[in-house]
Amino acid sequence: MGQRYRFEDFRKDLESAHRAPRALQQPREDLALLEERLRETEGFFTKLRDKPESSKDRELIQVILDALHFISATAQHSALGEYLEHVKAGAPPYVVASFATKEEAEAWLEKHPHPPVSANVLIANTHHDVVYDRNTNIRRLPRNRDLEYYLAELEREEPPTAIASFDNHEEAEAWLQSQPNPARWAWVSIAGEFYLAAYYPHIGHRALYPLSMAKGY
């Protein structure tokens, strides 16, 4: 996710090769269903692109096909599957990494050979954008409010009902860390206040977000 520049380079390579057809990789057993769906999707858009009446939309359709080829060529079926599961579960905004401090996050971004573009990371459980410009090599991590807006929307759509209650934050943290396979999100109560217990399996991170963060959003 957030690999805009790598995708741009991939498309340039396709153009230089006169868009030679690329077959999707043979499916591994654990990802067979997702890869089969990608192949079916590729076939659908290939037929749509080649219809005479689709001439004015051909370039847009080709971008979709190139994106499917990119997923296959870079072996990102697993990452795509994880992202789709995250979205389907209505989980908090997707993040690509988590750090305890701003210094750790900045060191990671500075050393990253291909920084993600338009991605989110957690720093001390607060959301930050990853800003990267390849031409100037600008790398920044500005704070964003995606989580606050998410919590406000979730409160409206799923009014809080705690699945567990705790006297203090330490008890809640110990409980969350002890769960072998927690839900992507769940409401809990700590000292009478609602919190969102969130789980990000792709980065092995668990977090507790106070609902009070959504106040004003």
ZAVEXRO-435240 format. One record per atom (N, C-alpha, C): residue number from 1; z, y, x; atom name. Coordinates in nm, 4 decimals. Layout:
residues N
   i       c3       c2       c1 at
 NUM        Z        Y        X CA
...
This chain:
residues 217
   i       c3       c2       c1 at
   1   0.0000  -0.1184   0.0827  N
   1   0.0000   0.0000   0.0000 CA
   1   0.0000   0.1258   0.0879  C
   2  -0.0605   0.2319   0.0370  N
   2  -0.0595   0.3564   0.1123 CA
   2  -0.1424   0.3516   0.2386  C
   3  -0.2532   0.2739   0.2387  N
   3  -0.3331   0.2567   0.3592 CA
   3  -0.4678   0.3258   0.3446  C
   4  -0.4649   0.4521   0.3091  N
   4  -0.5877   0.5253   0.2800 CA
   4  -0.6823   0.5295   0.3995  C
   5  -0.6299   0.5611   0.5173  N
   5  -0.7179   0.5743   0.6331 CA
   5  -0.7787   0.4412   0.6741  C
   6  -0.7007   0.3333   0.6669  N
   6  -0.7553   0.2022   0.7004 CA
   6  -0.8648   0.1639   0.6011  C
   7  -0.8458   0.2005   0.4736  N
   7  -0.9481   0.1707   0.3739 CA
   7  -1.0728   0.2543   0.3987  C
   8  -1.0549   0.3809   0.4357  N
   8  -1.1699   0.4657   0.4665 CA
   8  -1.2497   0.4075   0.5831  C
   9  -1.1798   0.3615   0.6868  N
   9  -1.2481   0.3009   0.8016 CA
   9  -1.3209   0.1737   0.7603  C
  10  -1.2576   0.0965   0.6738  N
  10  -1.3179  -0.0270   0.6248 CA
  10  -1.4481   0.0026   0.5511  C
  11  -1.4479   0.1061   0.4672  N
  11  -1.5683   0.1406   0.3908 CA
  11  -1.6795   0.1908   0.4823  C
  12  -1.6421   0.2642   0.5877  N
  12  -1.7437   0.3100   0.6835 CA
  12  -1.8089   0.1916   0.7536  C
  13  -1.7272   0.0903   0.7855  N
  13  -1.7819  -0.0298   0.8487 CA
  13  -1.8792  -0.1002   0.7549  C
  14  -1.8433  -0.1034   0.6245  N
  14  -1.9324  -0.1655   0.5275 CA
  14  -2.0649  -0.0909   0.5199  C
  15  -2.0574   0.0428   0.5194  N
  15  -2.1793   0.1229   0.5100 CA
  15  -2.2669   0.1041   0.6326  C
  16  -2.2038   0.0962   0.7507  N
  16  -2.2817   0.0777   0.8725 CA
  16  -2.3459  -0.0603   0.8766  C
  17  -2.2850  -0.1543   0.8029  N
  17  -2.3399  -0.2900   0.7972 CA
  17  -2.4271  -0.3087   0.6726  C
  18  -2.4664  -0.1967   0.6103  N
  18  -2.5517  -0.1980   0.4909 CA
  18  -2.4863  -0.2756   0.3768  C
  19  -2.3521  -0.2661   0.3696  N
  19  -2.2769  -0.3297   0.2619 CA
  19  -2.3086  -0.4782   0.2488  C
  20  -2.3085  -0.5483   0.3589  N
  20  -2.3323  -0.6923   0.3546 CA
  20  -2.2259  -0.7589   0.2685  C
  21  -2.2649  -0.8530   0.1839  N
  21  -2.1655  -0.9192   0.0968 CA
  21  -2.0583  -0.9888   0.1795  C
  22  -1.9366  -0.9814   0.1319  N
  22  -1.8238  -1.0482   0.1963 CA
  22  -1.7581  -1.1388   0.0936  C
  23  -1.7406  -1.2633   0.1279  N
  23  -1.6737  -1.3559   0.0373 CA
  23  -1.5237  -1.3422   0.0523  C
  24  -1.4527  -1.3515  -0.0586  N
  24  -1.3077  -1.3513  -0.0516 CA
  24  -1.2600  -1.4774   0.0182  C
  25  -1.1491  -1.4671   0.0894  N
  25  -1.0963  -1.5799   0.1633 CA
  25  -1.0593  -1.6937   0.0688  C
  26  -1.0611  -1.8150   0.1210  N
  26  -1.0181  -1.9291   0.0424 CA
  26  -0.8699  -1.9160   0.0098  C
  27  -0.8312  -1.9474  -0.1140  N
  27  -0.6928  -1.9253  -0.1547 CA
  27  -0.5946  -2.0204  -0.0888  C
  28  -0.4775  -1.9687  -0.0509  N
  28  -0.3661  -2.0530  -0.0124 CA
  28  -0.2971  -2.0951  -0.1397  C
  29  -0.2276  -2.2048  -0.1369  N
  29  -0.1720  -2.2636  -0.2590 CA
  29  -0.0811  -2.1668  -0.3324  C
  30   0.0059  -2.0924  -0.2596  N
  30   0.1031  -2.0063  -0.3258 CA
  30   0.0416  -1.8807  -0.3844  C
  31  -0.0806  -1.8478  -0.3450  N
  31  -0.1447  -1.7261  -0.3955 CA
  31  -0.2760  -1.7568  -0.4674  C
  32  -0.2956  -1.8831  -0.5011  N
  32  -0.4244  -1.9245  -0.5578 CA
  32  -0.4577  -1.8507  -0.6864  C
  33  -0.3597  -1.8349  -0.7760  N
  33  -0.3869  -1.7715  -0.9044 CA
  33  -0.4295  -1.6266  -0.8876  C
  34  -0.3569  -1.5516  -0.8039  N
  34  -0.3911  -1.4116  -0.7825 CA
  34  -0.5288  -1.3988  -0.7185  C
  35  -0.5582  -1.4812  -0.6209  N
  35  -0.6875  -1.4728  -0.5534 CA
  35  -0.8008  -1.5117  -0.6487  C
  36  -0.7742  -1.6078  -0.7365  N
  36  -0.8747  -1.6453  -0.8351 CA
  36  -0.9049  -1.5279  -0.9272  C
  37  -0.8009  -1.4568  -0.9679  N
  37  -0.8213  -1.3401  -1.0537 CA
  37  -0.8986  -1.2316  -0.9800  C
  38  -0.8709  -1.2149  -0.8518  N
  38  -0.9446  -1.1160  -0.7745 CA
  38  -1.0919  -1.1536  -0.7643  C
  39  -1.1200  -1.2817  -0.7465  N
  39  -1.2590  -1.3252  -0.7405 CA
  39  -1.3293  -1.3010  -0.8746  C
  40  -1.2572  -1.3323  -0.9834  N
  40  -1.3158  -1.3089  -1.1153 CA
  40  -1.3414  -1.1599  -1.1383  C
  41  -1.2474  -1.0771  -1.0930  N
  41  -1.2637  -0.9325  -1.1073 CA
  41  -1.3808  -0.8826  -1.0247  C
  42  -1.3930  -0.9369  -0.9036  N
  42  -1.5060  -0.8988  -0.8190 CA
  42  -1.6380  -0.9372  -0.8854  C
  43  -1.6433  -1.0571  -0.9428  N
  43  -1.7653  -1.1003  -1.0095 CA
  43  -1.8003  -1.0114  -1.1274  C
  44  -1.6995  -0.9715  -1.2037  N
  44  -1.7222  -0.8848  -1.3187 CA
  44  -1.7830  -0.7517  -1.2761  C
  45  -1.7209  -0.6882  -1.1736  N
  45  -1.7699  -0.5571  -1.1323 CA
  45  -1.9033  -0.5663  -1.0573  C
  46  -1.9293  -0.6789  -0.9932  N
  46  -2.0591  -0.6964  -0.9285 CA
  46  -2.1704  -0.7004  -1.0331  C
  47  -2.1476  -0.7753  -1.1412  N
  47  -2.2467  -0.7806  -1.2491 CA
  47  -2.2632  -0.6437  -1.3144  C
  48  -2.1497  -0.5743  -1.3334  N
  48  -2.1556  -0.4418  -1.3952 CA
  48  -2.2314  -0.3441  -1.3072  C
  49  -2.2072  -0.3505  -1.1755  N
  49  -2.2756  -0.2602  -1.0824 CA
  49  -2.4263  -0.2812  -1.0837  C
  50  -2.4692  -0.4071  -1.0971  N
  50  -2.6108  -0.4392  -1.0844 CA
  50  -2.6899  -0.4221  -1.2132  C
  51  -2.6238  -0.3845  -1.3220  N
  51  -2.6964  -0.3578  -1.4456 CA
  51  -2.7727  -0.2260  -1.4331  C
  52  -2.8974  -0.2213  -1.4810  N
  52  -2.9763  -0.0973  -1.4709 CA
  52  -2.9068   0.0230  -1.5332  C
  53  -2.8380   0.0023  -1.6457  N
  53  -2.7738   0.1146  -1.7136 CA
  53  -2.6505   0.1653  -1.6408  C
  54  -2.6086   0.0971  -1.5349  N
  54  -2.4907   0.1392  -1.4592 CA
  54  -2.5252   0.2223  -1.3362  C
  55  -2.6490   0.2666  -1.3258  N
  55  -2.6936   0.3340  -1.2046 CA
  55  -2.6109   0.4583  -1.1713  C
  56  -2.5740   0.5370  -1.2729  N
  56  -2.5006   0.6604  -1.2451 CA
  56  -2.3560   0.6343  -1.2039  C
  57  -2.3043   0.5160  -1.2376  N
  57  -2.1669   0.4815  -1.2014 CA
  57  -2.1612   0.3830  -1.0850  C
  58  -2.2728   0.3555  -1.0233  N
  58  -2.2788   0.2496  -0.9214 CA
  58  -2.1859   0.2766  -0.8030  C
  59  -2.1804   0.4006  -0.7587  N
  59  -2.0964   0.4319  -0.6430 CA
  59  -1.9482   0.4134  -0.6759  C
  60  -1.9087   0.4521  -0.7973  N
  60  -1.7695   0.4342  -0.8366 CA
  60  -1.7332   0.2863  -0.8465  C
  61  -1.8243   0.2069  -0.9012  N
  61  -1.8011   0.0628  -0.9110 CA
  61  -1.7926   0.0018  -0.7717  C
  62  -1.8742   0.0525  -0.6796  N
  62  -1.8737  -0.0010  -0.5435 CA
  62  -1.7395   0.0245  -0.4749  C
  63  -1.6760   0.1371  -0.5054  N
  63  -1.5437   0.1648  -0.4480 CA
  63  -1.4439   0.0574  -0.4919  C
  64  -1.4510   0.0178  -0.6195  N
  64  -1.3624  -0.0874  -0.6691 CA
  64  -1.3893  -0.2179  -0.5957  C
  65  -1.5162  -0.2518  -0.5785  N
  65  -1.5510  -0.3745  -0.5068 CA
  65  -1.5038  -0.3689  -0.3625  C
  66  -1.5186  -0.2524  -0.2997  N
  66  -1.4739  -0.2381  -0.1609 CA
  66  -1.3226  -0.2555  -0.1501  C
  67  -1.2505  -0.2057  -0.2517  N
  67  -1.1048  -0.2220  -0.2513 CA
  67  -1.0671  -0.3696  -0.2586  C
  68  -1.1388  -0.4470  -0.3400  N
  68  -1.1137  -0.5909  -0.3483 CA
  68  -1.1451  -0.6592  -0.2159  C
  69  -1.2551  -0.6188  -0.1541  N
  69  -1.2897  -0.6745  -0.0239 CA
  69  -1.1841  -0.6401   0.0809  C
  70  -1.1323  -0.5189   0.0728  N
  70  -1.0313  -0.4736   0.1691 CA
  70  -0.9041  -0.5583   0.1570  C
  71  -0.8622  -0.5852   0.0346  N
  71  -0.7432  -0.6690   0.0133 CA
  71  -0.7645  -0.8062   0.0754  C
  72  -0.8841  -0.8608   0.0566  N
  72  -0.9128  -0.9930   0.1107 CA
  72  -0.9219  -0.9911   0.2634  C
  73  -0.9966  -0.8945   0.3168  N
  73  -1.0200  -0.8906   0.4609 CA
  73  -0.8934  -0.8650   0.5407  C
  74  -0.7976  -0.7950   0.4798  N
  74  -0.6725  -0.7644   0.5500 CA
  74  -0.5575  -0.8552   0.5055  C
  75  -0.5920  -0.9612   0.4284  N
  75  -0.4943  -1.0627   0.3877 CA
  75  -0.3714  -1.0021   0.3203  C
  76  -0.3966  -0.9140   0.2224  N
  76  -0.2861  -0.8467   0.1549 CA
  76  -0.2652  -0.8959   0.0119  C
  77  -0.3044  -1.0206  -0.0138  N
  77  -0.2830  -1.0762  -0.1467 CA
  77  -0.1348  -1.0813  -0.1802  C
  78  -0.0534  -1.1211  -0.0829  N
  78   0.0904  -1.1319  -0.1067 CA
  78   0.1507  -0.9953  -0.1382  C
  79   0.1107  -0.8927  -0.0604  N
  79   0.1617  -0.7581  -0.0835 CA
  79   0.1199  -0.7062  -0.2207  C
  80  -0.0024  -0.7351  -0.2608  N
  80  -0.0501  -0.6925  -0.3926 CA
  80   0.0289  -0.7630  -0.5023  C
  81   0.0506  -0.8934  -0.4846  N
  81   0.1266  -0.9675  -0.5832 CA
  81   0.2676  -0.9140  -0.5998  C
  82   0.3320  -0.8809  -0.4886  N
  82   0.4672  -0.8254  -0.4922 CA
  82   0.4679  -0.6915  -0.5636  C
  83   0.3697  -0.6080  -0.5355  N
  83   0.3620  -0.4765  -0.6002 CA
  83   0.3424  -0.4913  -0.7511  C
  84   0.2550  -0.5826  -0.7919  N
  84   0.2308  -0.6028  -0.9352 CA
  84   0.3563  -0.6534  -1.0058  C
  85   0.4309  -0.7423  -0.9409  N
  85   0.5564  -0.7906  -0.9987 CA
  85   0.6558  -0.6760  -1.0139  C
  86   0.6609  -0.5882  -0.9134  N
  86   0.7516  -0.4748  -0.9153 CA
  86   0.7201  -0.3822  -1.0327  C
  87   0.5928  -0.3529  -1.0513  N
  87   0.5513  -0.2647  -1.1601 CA
  87   0.5767  -0.3302  -1.2956  C
  88   0.5435  -0.4581  -1.3082  N
  88   0.5624  -0.5290  -1.4345 CA
  88   0.7086  -0.5316  -1.4757  C
  89   0.7996  -0.5384  -1.3777  N
  89   0.9423  -0.5437  -1.4066 CA
  89   0.9993  -0.4075  -1.4449  C
  90   0.9200  -0.3024  -1.4358  N
  90   0.9700  -0.1684  -1.4653 CA
  90   1.0730  -0.1224  -1.3643  C
  91   1.0599  -0.1688  -1.2410  N
  91   1.1567  -0.1402  -1.1356 CA
  91   1.1459   0.0050  -1.0880  C
  92   1.2433   0.0515  -1.0093  N
  92   1.2378   0.1884  -0.9557 CA
  92   1.1115   0.2106  -0.8721  C
  93   1.0765   0.3363  -0.8460  N
  93   0.9556   0.3654  -0.7680 CA
  93   0.9476   0.2792  -0.6423  C
  94   0.8288   0.2261  -0.6166  N
  94   0.8060   0.1328  -0.5063 CA
  94   0.8255   0.2025  -0.3722  C
  95   0.8910   0.1349  -0.2806  N
  95   0.9110   0.1882  -0.1454 CA
  95   0.8621   0.0855  -0.0443  C
  96   0.8203   0.1328   0.0726  N
  96   0.7687   0.0418   0.1753 CA
  96   0.8712   0.0111   0.2833  C
  97   0.9823   0.0869   0.2854  N
  97   1.0852   0.0631   0.3874 CA
  97   1.2129   0.1351   0.3468  C
  98   1.3243   0.0955   0.4084  N
  98   1.4536   0.1579   0.3815 CA
  98   1.5262   0.1821   0.5130  C
  99   1.5921   0.2984   0.5226  N
  99   1.6631   0.3360   0.6446 CA
  99   1.7988   0.3936   0.6092  C
 100   1.8926   0.3748   0.7000  N
 100   2.0275   0.4268   0.6777 CA
 100   2.0345   0.5762   0.7052  C
 101   1.9548   0.6251   0.8006  N
 101   1.9609   0.7664   0.8400 CA
 101   1.8211   0.8260   0.8536  C
 102   1.8157   0.9584   0.8489  N
 102   1.6881   1.0289   0.8677 CA
 102   1.6338   1.0052   1.0079  C
 103   1.7239   0.9946   1.1062  N
 103   1.6806   0.9718   1.2436 CA
 103   1.6090   0.8371   1.2584  C
 104   1.6624   0.7348   1.1925  N
 104   1.5980   0.6034   1.1980 CA
 104   1.4595   0.6090   1.1340  C
 105   1.4496   0.6765   1.0212  N
 105   1.3219   0.6868   0.9514 CA
 105   1.2197   0.7642   1.0344  C
 106   1.2613   0.8723   1.0948  N
 106   1.1698   0.9526   1.1763 CA
 106   1.1225   0.8747   1.2989  C
 107   1.2117   0.7966   1.3584  N
 107   1.1732   0.7152   1.4742 CA
 107   1.0709   0.6098   1.4330  C
 108   1.0912   0.5479   1.3165  N
 108   0.9958   0.4488   1.2647 CA
 108   0.8591   0.5119   1.2419  C
 109   0.8582   0.6303   1.1790  N
 109   0.7321   0.6963   1.1481 CA
 109   0.6606   0.7403   1.2751  C
 110   0.7352   0.7889   1.3710  N
 110   0.6758   0.8362   1.4965 CA
 110   0.6094   0.7229   1.5735  C
 111   0.6675   0.6042   1.5681  N
 111   0.6162   0.4904   1.6456 CA
 111   0.5131   0.4083   1.5695  C
 112   0.4988   0.4346   1.4389  N
 112   0.4102   0.3528   1.3560 CA
 112   0.2642   0.3740   1.3972  C
 113   0.1909   0.2663   1.4303  N
 113   0.0509   0.2832   1.4721 CA
 113  -0.0420   0.3240   1.3584  C
 114  -0.0103   0.2804   1.2354  N
 114  -0.0920   0.3147   1.1189 CA
 114   0.0014   0.3529   1.0040  C
 115   0.0565   0.4745   1.0066  N
 115   0.1525   0.5139   0.9018 CA
 115   0.0914   0.5052   0.7630  C
 116   0.1687   0.4576   0.6669  N
 116   0.1185   0.4552   0.5288 CA
 116   0.1013   0.5970   0.4773  C
 117   0.0042   0.6158   0.3911  N
 117  -0.0237   0.7471   0.3339 CA
 117   0.0118   0.7447   0.1857  C
 118   0.0781   0.8498   0.1406  N
 118   0.1200   0.8605   0.0004 CA
 118   0.2101   0.7446  -0.0396  C
 119   0.3001   0.7084   0.0486  N
 119   0.3959   0.6020   0.0216 CA
 119   0.5363   0.6612   0.0138  C
 120   0.6294   0.5829  -0.0379  N
 120   0.7696   0.6229  -0.0467 CA
 120   0.8550   0.5368   0.0446  C
 121   0.9605   0.5975   0.1007  N
 121   1.0620   0.5223   0.1734 CA
 121   1.1991   0.5686   0.1245  C
 122   1.2995   0.4846   0.1450  N
 122   1.4372   0.5198   0.1134 CA
 122   1.5095   0.5603   0.2404  C
 123   1.5798   0.6726   0.2339  N
 123   1.6659   0.7165   0.3438 CA
 123   1.8032   0.7410   0.2833  C
 124   1.8988   0.6563   0.3220  N
 124   2.0329   0.6623   0.2615 CA
 124   2.0225   0.6584   0.1095  C
 125   1.9321   0.5733   0.0604  N
 125   1.9097   0.5533  -0.0833 CA
 125   1.8605   0.6775  -0.1569  C
 126   1.7916   0.7654  -0.0859  N
 126   1.7211   0.8759  -0.1502 CA
 126   1.5731   0.8623  -0.1163  C
 127   1.4887   0.8997  -0.2108  N
 127   1.3444   0.8804  -0.1940 CA
 127   1.2806   0.9937  -0.1137  C
 128   1.1911   0.9525  -0.0249  N
 128   1.1161   1.0475   0.0577 CA
 128   0.9697   1.0059   0.0618  C
 129   0.8807   1.1058   0.0625  N
 129   0.7385   1.0796   0.0801 CA
 129   0.7078   1.0570   0.2277  C
 130   0.6088   0.9724   0.2528  N
 130   0.5539   0.9609   0.3878 CA
 130   0.4288   1.0478   0.3922  C
 131   0.4342   1.1508   0.4739  N
 131   0.3206   1.2415   0.4889 CA
 131   0.2596   1.2197   0.6269  C
 132   0.1308   1.1862   0.6287  N
 132   0.0629   1.1603   0.7563 CA
 132  -0.0798   1.2121   0.7475  C
 133  -0.1189   1.2897   0.8472  N
 133  -0.2557   1.3385   0.8580 CA
 133  -0.3108   1.2931   0.9921  C
 134  -0.4116   1.2090   0.9869  N
 134  -0.4633   1.1505   1.1111 CA
 134  -0.5290   1.2547   1.2005  C
 135  -0.5912   1.3559   1.1423  N
 135  -0.6614   1.4560   1.2227 CA
 135  -0.5661   1.5407   1.3060  C
 136  -0.4501   1.5734   1.2498  N
 136  -0.3529   1.6583   1.3199 CA
 136  -0.2330   1.5800   1.3719  C
 137  -0.2242   1.4524   1.3320  N
 137  -0.1114   1.3653   1.3655 CA
 137   0.0213   1.4196   1.3112  C
 138   0.0146   1.4970   1.2050  N
 138   0.1365   1.5430   1.1387 CA
 138   0.2030   1.4242   1.0706  C
 139   0.3328   1.4107   1.0943  N
 139   0.4107   1.3018   1.0341 CA
 139   0.5416   1.3614   0.9825  C
 140   0.5613   1.3537   0.8518  N
 140   0.6808   1.4132   0.7922 CA
 140   0.7367   1.3239   0.6825  C
 141   0.8615   1.3507   0.6477  N
 141   0.9307   1.2722   0.5451 CA
 141   1.0038   1.3662   0.4478  C
 142   0.9306   1.4402   0.3669  N
 142   0.9965   1.5317   0.2722 CA
 142   1.0623   1.4556   0.1576  C
 143   1.1709   1.5109   0.1082  N
 143   1.2438   1.4527  -0.0047 CA
 143   1.1596   1.4645  -0.1319  C
 144   1.1642   1.3644  -0.2169  N
 144   1.1000   1.3765  -0.3472 CA
 144   1.1992   1.3400  -0.4579  C
 145   1.1618   1.3649  -0.5818  N
 145   1.2508   1.3423  -0.6951 CA
 145   1.2000   1.2316  -0.7872  C
 146   1.1213   1.1412  -0.7332  N
 146   1.0660   1.0336  -0.8149 CA
 146   1.1758   0.9501  -0.8800  C
 147   1.2818   0.9214  -0.8067  N
 147   1.3886   0.8385  -0.8612 CA
 147   1.4609   0.9083  -0.9758  C
 148   1.4840   1.0389  -0.9619  N
 148   1.5513   1.1129  -1.0676 CA
 148   1.4710   1.1084  -1.1976  C
 149   1.3392   1.1278  -1.1861  N
 149   1.2546   1.1222  -1.3048 CA
 149   1.2516   0.9806  -1.3630  C
 150   1.2504   0.8810  -1.2757  N
 150   1.2518   0.7424  -1.3215 CA
 150   1.3798   0.7125  -1.3993  C
 151   1.4943   0.7535  -1.3465  N
 151   1.6221   0.7280  -1.4129 CA
 151   1.6286   0.7973  -1.5496  C
 152   1.5775   0.9201  -1.5558  N
 152   1.5781   0.9930  -1.6829 CA
 152   1.4919   0.9222  -1.7866  C
 153   1.3754   0.8745  -1.7448  N
 153   1.2867   0.8030  -1.8367 CA
 153   1.3472   0.6690  -1.8766  C
 154   1.4068   0.5985  -1.7799  N
 154   1.4665   0.4690  -1.8098 CA
 154   1.5838   0.4829  -1.9066  C
 155   1.6618   0.5888  -1.8915  N
 155   1.7747   0.6115  -1.9814 CA
 155   1.7267   0.6284  -2.1259  C
 156   1.6125   0.6954  -2.1432  N
 156   1.5578   0.7142  -2.2770 CA
 156   1.5029   0.5831  -2.3340  C
 157   1.4333   0.5065  -2.2489  N
 157   1.3670   0.3859  -2.2968 CA
 157   1.4601   0.2649  -2.3026  C
 158   1.5561   0.2591  -2.2126  N
 158   1.6505   0.1466  -2.2056 CA
 158   1.7923   0.2034  -2.1977  C
 159   1.8474   0.2506  -2.3095  N
 159   1.9822   0.3087  -2.3074 CA
 159   2.0810   0.2168  -2.2367  C
 160   2.1627   0.2725  -2.1470  N
 160   2.2497   0.1905  -2.0614 CA
 160   2.3467   0.1004  -2.1374  C
 161   2.3438  -0.0262  -2.1003  N
 161   2.4433  -0.1247  -2.1428 CA
 161   2.4786  -0.2047  -2.0182  C
 162   2.5994  -0.1896  -1.9702  N
 162   2.6377  -0.2497  -1.8423 CA
 162   2.6485  -0.4010  -1.8513  C
 163   2.5897  -0.4693  -1.7530  N
 163   2.6028  -0.6150  -1.7465 CA
 163   2.7278  -0.6549  -1.6695  C
 164   2.7895  -0.5577  -1.5998  N
 164   2.9132  -0.5827  -1.5248 CA
 164   2.9836  -0.4493  -1.5040  C
 165   3.1171  -0.4554  -1.4936  N
 165   3.1969  -0.3342  -1.4746 CA
 165   3.2878  -0.3500  -1.3528  C
 166   3.3080  -0.2385  -1.2808  N
 166   3.3869  -0.2416  -1.1572 CA
 166   3.4780  -0.1197  -1.1517  C
 167   3.5884  -0.1357  -1.0814  N
 167   3.6835  -0.0251  -1.0687 CA
 167   3.6387   0.0769  -0.9654  C
 168   3.5631   0.0326  -0.8652  N
 168   3.5198   0.1244  -0.7602 CA
 168   3.3854   0.0808  -0.7027  C
 169   3.3306   0.1678  -0.6203  N
 169   3.1982   0.1449  -0.5634 CA
 169   3.1976   0.0246  -0.4700  C
 170   3.3075   0.0034  -0.3979  N
 170   3.3136  -0.1069  -0.3027 CA
 170   3.3014  -0.2410  -0.3748  C
 171   3.3680  -0.2546  -0.4891  N
 171   3.3593  -0.3783  -0.5664 CA
 171   3.2164  -0.4017  -0.6152  C
 172   3.1550  -0.2965  -0.6645  N
 172   3.0180  -0.3083  -0.7149 CA
 172   2.9217  -0.3447  -0.6025  C
 173   2.9398  -0.2836  -0.4864  N
 173   2.8530  -0.3121  -0.3722 CA
 173   2.8677  -0.4575  -0.3284  C
 174   2.9917  -0.5064  -0.3231  N
 174   3.0159  -0.6454  -0.2842 CA
 174   2.9521  -0.7419  -0.3843  C
 175   2.9638  -0.7099  -0.5130  N
 175   2.9021  -0.7934  -0.6166 CA
 175   2.7506  -0.7970  -0.6016  C
 176   2.6897  -0.6804  -0.5828  N
 176   2.5439  -0.6738  -0.5724 CA
 176   2.4944  -0.7512  -0.4511  C
 177   2.5638  -0.7363  -0.3392  N
 177   2.5216  -0.8050  -0.2173 CA
 177   2.5394  -0.9557  -0.2275  C
 178   2.6299  -1.0005  -0.3137  N
 178   2.6568  -1.1443  -0.3251 CA
 178   2.5598  -1.2166  -0.4176  C
 179   2.4819  -1.1422  -0.4969  N
 179   2.3894  -1.2052  -0.5900 CA
 179   2.2734  -1.2701  -0.5144  C
 180   2.2475  -1.3997  -0.5368  N
 180   2.1408  -1.4667  -0.4619 CA
 180   2.0007  -1.4166  -0.4966  C
 181   1.9791  -1.3846  -0.6233  N
 181   1.8471  -1.3372  -0.6654 CA
 181   1.8627  -1.2414  -0.7829  C
 182   1.9096  -1.1187  -0.7567  N
 182   1.9359  -1.0234  -0.8657 CA
 182   1.8076  -0.9760  -0.9336  C
 183   1.8246  -0.9214  -1.0526  N
 183   1.7119  -0.8621  -1.1242 CA
 183   1.6634  -0.7394  -1.0480  C
 184   1.5387  -0.6989  -1.0722  N
 184   1.4849  -0.5797  -1.0049 CA
 184   1.5676  -0.4567  -1.0387  C
 185   1.6235  -0.4532  -1.1617  N
 185   1.7127  -0.3436  -1.1985 CA
 185   1.8054  -0.3895  -1.3103  C
 186   1.9243  -0.3318  -1.3139  N
 186   2.0209  -0.3617  -1.4198 CA
 186   2.1245  -0.2504  -1.4224  C
 187   2.1765  -0.2223  -1.5428  N
 187   2.2817  -0.1218  -1.5555 CA
 187   2.4179  -0.1861  -1.5260  C
 188   2.5010  -0.1151  -1.4515  N
 188   2.6392  -0.1563  -1.4292 CA
 188   2.7273  -0.0334  -1.4490  C
 189   2.8574  -0.0570  -1.4610  N
 189   2.9530   0.0525  -1.4791 CA
 189   3.0501   0.0524  -1.3609  C
 190   3.0698   0.1708  -1.3010  N
 190   3.1652   0.1867  -1.1912 CA
 190   3.2605   0.3002  -1.2272  C
 191   3.3884   0.2659  -1.2426  N
 191   3.4907   0.3646  -1.2793 CA
 191   3.4493   0.4441  -1.4030  C
 192   3.3868   0.3742  -1.4978  N
 192   3.3493   0.4370  -1.6231 CA
 192   3.2168   0.5099  -1.6223  C
 193   3.1446   0.5104  -1.5100  N
 193   3.0150   0.5777  -1.5016 CA
 193   2.9042   0.4742  -1.4842  C
 194   2.7892   0.5028  -1.5450  N
 194   2.6762   0.4107  -1.5352 CA
 194   2.6021   0.4284  -1.4024  C
 195   2.5642   0.3130  -1.3466  N
 195   2.4830   0.3078  -1.2249 CA
 195   2.3682   0.2106  -1.2476  C
 196   2.2588   0.2333  -1.1754  N
 196   2.1491   0.1378  -1.1764 CA
 196   2.1596   0.0519  -1.0511  C
 197   2.1726  -0.0786  -1.0710  N
 197   2.1696  -0.1714  -0.9583 CA
 197   2.0248  -0.2127  -0.9362  C
 198   1.9697  -0.1791  -0.8212  N
 198   1.8283  -0.2038  -0.7936 CA
 198   1.8115  -0.3021  -0.6785  C
 199   1.7059  -0.3808  -0.6872  N
 199   1.6770  -0.4817  -0.5847 CA
 199   1.5305  -0.4718  -0.5453  C
 200   1.5055  -0.4638  -0.4138  N
 200   1.3704  -0.4567  -0.3581 CA
 200   1.3494  -0.5804  -0.2699  C
 201   1.3046  -0.6930  -0.3280  N
 201   1.2958  -0.8169  -0.2505 CA
 201   1.1990  -0.8115  -0.1329  C
 202   1.0941  -0.7299  -0.1428  N
 202   0.9949  -0.7260  -0.0355 CA
 202   1.0495  -0.6647   0.0921  C
 203   1.1595  -0.5851   0.0818  N
 203   1.2209  -0.5300   0.2031 CA
 203   1.3671  -0.5741   0.2154  C
 204   1.4111  -0.6616   0.1252  N
 204   1.5470  -0.7139   0.1313 CA
 204   1.6545  -0.6089   0.1134  C
 205   1.6288  -0.5115   0.0255  N
 205   1.7235  -0.4010   0.0090 CA
 205   1.7813  -0.3988  -0.1322  C
 206   1.9109  -0.3637  -0.1422  N
 206   1.9808  -0.3503  -0.2698 CA
 206   2.0502  -0.2150  -0.2723  C
 207   2.0465  -0.1509  -0.3876  N
 207   2.1012  -0.0151  -0.3945 CA
 207   2.1667   0.0094  -0.5295  C
 208   2.2625   0.1032  -0.5304  N
 208   2.3295   0.1471  -0.6530 CA
 208   2.3031   0.2965  -0.6708  C
 209   2.2370   0.3308  -0.7811  N
 209   2.2022   0.4702  -0.8070 CA
 209   2.2826   0.5213  -0.9265  C
 210   2.3593   0.6283  -0.9104  N
 210   2.4336   0.6827  -1.0251 CA
 210   2.3385   0.7448  -1.1268  C
 211   2.3614   0.7161  -1.2532  N
 211   2.2775   0.7734  -1.3584 CA
 211   2.2885   0.9257  -1.3605  C
 212   2.3976   0.9792  -1.3085  N
 212   2.4147   1.1246  -1.3047 CA
 212   2.3049   1.1934  -1.2243  C
 213   2.2330   1.1179  -1.1400  N
 213   2.1213   1.1749  -1.0651 CA
 213   2.0136   1.2278  -1.1599  C
 214   2.0063   1.1711  -1.2802  N
 214   1.9003   1.2095  -1.3744 CA
 214   1.9340   1.3345  -1.4524  C
 215   2.0535   1.3863  -1.4379  N
 215   2.0930   1.5050  -1.5138 CA
 215   1.9996   1.6223  -1.4813  C
 216   1.9448   1.6813  -1.5837  N
 216   1.8541   1.7946  -1.5636 CA
 216   1.7079   1.7539  -1.5528  C
 217   1.6790   1.6224  -1.5508  N
 217   1.5407   1.5765  -1.5383 CA
 217   1.4912   1.5129  -1.6676  C
